[in-house]
Amino acid sequence: IKGKTKGISRLEYEYEIPYIDALEMIVEFGEKILSKTRYSIEYNEQNFEVDVFEGQNEGLVIAEVELEDENEHIELPLWIKEEVTGDIKYYNSNLMSYPYNKWK
């Protein structure tokens, strides 16, 4: 669960939930489903979560670094093409309404 964005920060609650609860949440709240595979890549002692999107967002790959503090120095890997922090079109909620395959 992610809270509202403040600057480049947002409060997040991330933990494993029981499978049966996840299925119930999808049935009850999952009008639209965003499919992606998440990879964790360690670079310069920082963890980058890399999402490879599927379905209508196929072709989009987004990397997010988890920081201890929003002022922490980040050295971006060479495989990161563009900084998109704060660009709302990349938010999961927006990708469900206006998917990547419609951007072109």
C-alpha positions in Angstrom: 0.0 0.0 0.0 1.4 3.4 -1.0 0.4 6.7 0.4 0.3 10.1 -1.2 3.6 11.4 -2.7 5.3 14.3 -0.9 8.2 15.6 -2.9 9.9 12.4 -4.0 8.9 10.4 -0.9 5.8 8.4 0.0 4.9 6.2 2.9 4.7 2.5 1.9 3.6 -0.6 3.7 5.1 -3.7 2.0 4.7 -7.1 3.5 3.6 -10.6 2.4 -0.1 -11.3 2.7 -1.8 -14.7 2.7 -2.6 -16.1 -0.7 -6.4 -16.4 0.1 -6.5 -12.7 1.2 -4.8 -11.6 -2.0 -7.4 -13.5 -4.1 -10.2 -11.9 -2.1 -8.7 -8.5 -2.6 -8.5 -9.0 -6.4 -12.1 -10.2 -6.5 -13.4 -7.3 -4.3 -11.2 -4.4 -5.4 -9.5 -5.5 -8.6 -11.6 -3.8 -11.3 -8.4 -3.4 -13.3 -5.2 -5.4 -12.9 -1.7 -4.3 -13.6 0.7 -7.1 -14.5 4.4 -6.9 -14.0 7.4 -8.9 -12.8 9.6 -7.3 -10.2 13.3 -7.9 -10.0 15.6 -6.7 -7.3 19.1 -5.5 -8.4 21.8 -4.4 -6.1 23.9 -1.5 -7.5 26.5 0.5 -5.5 25.1 -0.8 -2.2 21.6 0.4 -3.1 18.6 -1.7 -4.0 16.8 -1.0 -7.3 13.4 -2.6 -7.8 12.9 -3.1 -11.5 9.4 -3.7 -12.8 9.0 -5.3 -16.3 5.4 -4.6 -17.3 3.1 -7.0 -19.2 -0.2 -6.7 -21.1 -1.1 -3.2 -22.3 2.0 -1.9 -20.6 4.4 -4.4 -22.3 7.7 -2.7 -23.3 7.8 -0.5 -20.2 10.5 -1.1 -17.7 10.7 1.1 -14.6 13.4 1.1 -11.9 12.9 2.5 -8.4 15.5 2.8 -5.8 14.6 2.5 -2.1 16.3 5.3 -0.1 16.8 5.7 3.6 16.4 9.4 3.2 15.2 11.5 0.2 18.5 13.5 0.4 20.6 10.3 0.0 23.0 10.4 -2.9 22.0 8.2 -5.8 24.4 7.1 -8.6 22.1 5.9 -11.4 23.3 2.8 -13.3 24.1 3.3 -17.0 21.1 1.1 -17.9 18.7 3.8 -16.6 17.7 5.9 -19.6 15.6 8.7 -18.0 14.6 10.1 -14.6 10.8 10.0 -14.2 10.3 10.7 -10.5 7.2 12.8 -10.1 5.9 12.1 -13.6 2.4 10.9 -12.8 1.9 9.0 -16.1 4.3 6.3 -14.6 2.2 5.8 -11.5 0.6 2.4 -11.3 -2.9 3.9 -10.9 -2.4 5.9 -14.2 -0.9 3.0 -16.1 -4.1 1.1 -15.5 -6.2 4.0 -17.0 -3.8 5.1 -19.7 -1.4 2.2 -20.5 2.0 2.5 -22.1 0.8 1.1 -25.5 -1.5 4.1 -25.9 1.4 6.6 -25.4 2.8 6.2 -29.0 
